[in-house]
């Protein structure tokens, strides 16, 4: 299975997302048989879908941690 990430997804969280996708998606797309996955970011939600036909496998909401900045 090949996983492509939207350019808006930070590189530092891509490995963690890849592990989740590999656990949740158990084979090729049931609609078209493609084994390529595209992960896009919409607000705080990741949409995991088929790269070819766009059928969504699942969505995952990201938790955003508040980071206080010190001056």
C-alpha positions, 0 to 999 in steps of 0.5 A: 500500500502506498500512502500520499500526503497532502502538502499541508500535513506537517512532515513530523506527524506523517509517520504516526498517521501512516501507522494509523492508516496501515492499521485501519485500511485492510486492503485495496479500495473496495470500489476500484481496487486501487492500493494507493491512499491519499491523506488530506487535511481539512481544518483539523480533520484528516480524510483518508481516501482512495487515491484513484476514485476518492472514496473515503476510508475514514476521517480522523480528527486531530487534537491541537495542543496549545503551545505557550510561547515564552518571550 
